[in-house]
């Protein structure tokens, strides 16, 4: 594989996270961002700000079969991984939790968080605290969250999990492409026509939501042909502030699952 930088949409990155294709080294620090940091990231994406580089390592078949990989927070490791995330875990884990709404407590909390987007603020170009969250003692699955859609049209505050939801009448189609959601968009614009900017249409509202999914992250792929010491050296450098691990420490961590000491 050629090591050429490129871009990938949030939607495609999260699909790879969700199906277990993208993993992290088992010894890497876990998802540590606070909820407000998750909100800040999404607010940056809404404004099309640069959100950093994603560094990936393409795994050889031998490396992929080893036991040293963990899924992103909230994901079950069901398939053989394809790439390791060397830099970008916090950002991808944040987006995954906010959009996919996994049945897992928010890190370092005993509650489940649901993230929301204030469409009224974003459509008025007011991005500060346009993404918020609520926490619950139990998980709020999509079927439960969806029951409040009439309230969404009144307040303009919509759960970000709407992006990963499926059409209840067609599981192969995204909810935001469904007739039900199209009708909701019309209802929302109609109910808020006196407070929204005059040129707002249902298409513009859809573009705001879908724009989160289509935001392009810059990624850099490292080839599976790179040897382990090289990867460990790169990993130590990009994670120097967080992990404080030397290349020697990382070599030991990578080799330990193989029974090499």
N, C-alpha and C positions, 0 to 999 in steps of 0.2 A: 504493500500500500504506500502510495506517495504521501509524504508528509507536507501537504499543502493546506494552509488555513482556509476555512470556508465559513459559511453561515448555516444555521439550522433553526427552524421555527420552534418556538416554545412547544407548540402542539406535538411536533415530531419528537423532540427531546423527551417530553413527558411520556409519550407512548413507549419509548425505549426504557424509560425508568419503570413504568408500570408493568411491563411484561418481563422485567428482570434482565433485559439485555445490557443495561448499564448498571454497574455495581461499584462498590467502594472497597478498598482494602480493609480486612476485618479489624485491623488495629487502629484504623483512622478514627479520630475523635468523631463523635456522632453529631446529630443535628442539634446545634446549640443556640441558634438564633432566637431572640425573643419575638413575641408576636408583633410588636411595633416595627421591628426590622423587616419582617415579612411584608407588612403594609408598605413600608418605605420602598422596598424593591418593586412592588407592583405599581406604585405611584410613579416611579422612575420609568418603568416600561410604558405606562400610559402616555408619558410625555416624550417617548422615543429617545430617552437618554441612553448613553452607553452603559451597559450593565456588567461589563467585565468579560474576560475570556474563559471559555470552558476548555480544559485540557484533558484529553482522552487518550488512553493507551489501548490499541487494538490487541486483544488477547489471542495468543496462539491456542490451538486446540488443547495442548498440554496444560497451559496456564489456566484456561477456562475450566478445566475439569478439577482443578485443585480446590482445597477447602478453605481458601483464605479470602473469600469474598463475602461481603454483606450487602443486602439490598438497601436502598434508600429508605429512610424512616417511613413506615406505614405500608411498605411493599412486601409481598411474600416472594421469596426466591424460588420460582417454579421452573424456570428454563435455564439452559446453559448460558452463562453470560458471554457477551461479545466484546464489551469494552469496559475498562476501568476508569472511573472518574478520578483524576489526580488533582484537579483543581476545579471547583464549582459545585461541590456537594451542598454547601449551605444554600446556595441560590436555587438549585434544582429541587432540593428537599422542601424549601419554602414554597415554591410554586406548586409542587406536587401536593403538599398538604392543603394549601388554600384552594386549589382547583379540583383535586380528586376526592377531597374530604374522606380520608381513610378512617376506618374504624380503629383508631389508635389515639390514645391520649396525646395531647401536645407535649413535647419534650419538657421534662422537669416540672410537669404539672400533673394533677390528678383529675383533670377535666378535659373535655373535648372542645376544640375551638372551631368556629365557623366564621369564615371571612366574607365580607360584604363590600360591594362597590356602590357608591353613591352616584348614580347616573346624573342627577340634577346638578351636582357640583362639577363633575367632569365635563358635561355638555356646556356648562357655563365657564369652562376653562379655569376652574378653581380646583387644583389638585391636592392642596394641603389637607391631609386627613380625609381624603376622598375614599380611602380604603380603611375599613374598620373591622372589628371582630367582636364576637360574643362567645362566652364559654358556657358549657352545659355539663351537668353531672353524668349524662349518658350521651352516647353517640347519636347524632342527628342524621339518619340516612336520607337520601334524596327524596324518597316517597314522603317522608315527614316534612322536609324542608319545602317541598313543592306545594304543600297545602296552604302556604302563606302567599301564593302568587297574587292574590287580590290585594294584599297589603303592599306588595312590591310596587304595584301600579300607582298606589296612593302616595307612597313615600319616595319612590325612585331608588330605593335601596334594595339591591338584588344580590343574592348569594353568588359568590364566584364559582361555586360548584355547578352552576348552570352550564358552564363551559364543557364539563366532562360528562354531563348527564345525557341519557339516551331518550329518544322519542318513545313515550309509553306505547304508542301504536305501531312502532317500527324500531325494534332494538338495534337494527343496523344503521340507523340514522341518528345524527346528533340532535339533541333537544332544541338547540338554537336554530336548527334547520326545519323544525317541525311546524305544522299548521297551528298547533296550540301556542307555540311561542310567537309566531307571526301575529296571531290574534292578540296576544298579550302586548306586543310592541305597539299595535294600533291603539289599544286601550290606554296604555301608558302615555303615549303622545297626546291623545285626546284629553285625558284627565289633567295633564300638566301644561297644556298649550298656553295658558296665561302666565306661567312662570318660566317656561323654557325660552331660549332665544327663538326668534320668529322663524328662522330658516331650518329648524330641526325637523327632520323626517324620520320615519321608522328605519330607513336605510342608514342614516347617520348614527342612530342609536346602536344598530347592529354592528356597525363598523367599530364603534368604541369597544364593545365586548369582544368581537372577533379579533380586534387589533392586539389584544393580549396574547392570543393564540398564535398570531402570525408574526409577532415580534421576532426579529432575527438575532440570535446570539452568535457571536463569533466563536468558533471552536478551532482548536489545533489538535490534529490527530498524530499520535506517536505510533510508529510502526511496530508490529509484533516482532520484527527482525531485531529490534534493539535488545541488548542483553540486560539482565537483571541489575547489575551494578549501575548501569547508565540510568535506568528507570528510578532506582532508589536515590541516586544523586539528584535527579530532577525533582522527585517528590519531596526530598528533604529541603530543597531550596524554596519551592513554592509554598511549603507548609511551615517554614521556619518560625514564623510568629506564633503559630498555634500549637504545634506539637513538640518543638524543641528536640527533635530526634536527629541524630547524626546518620550519615549514610551507613555506617557500621550497624547502628541500631536497626535501621530499616532492613538491611540484608538479613539480620538475624530474624526479624519479624516475618519477612517473606519466606525464609527457608524453614522456619520452625514447623509449619504444617507438613513439610516433606520429611520430617524426622532428622534433619541435619542440624547439628549443634556445634 
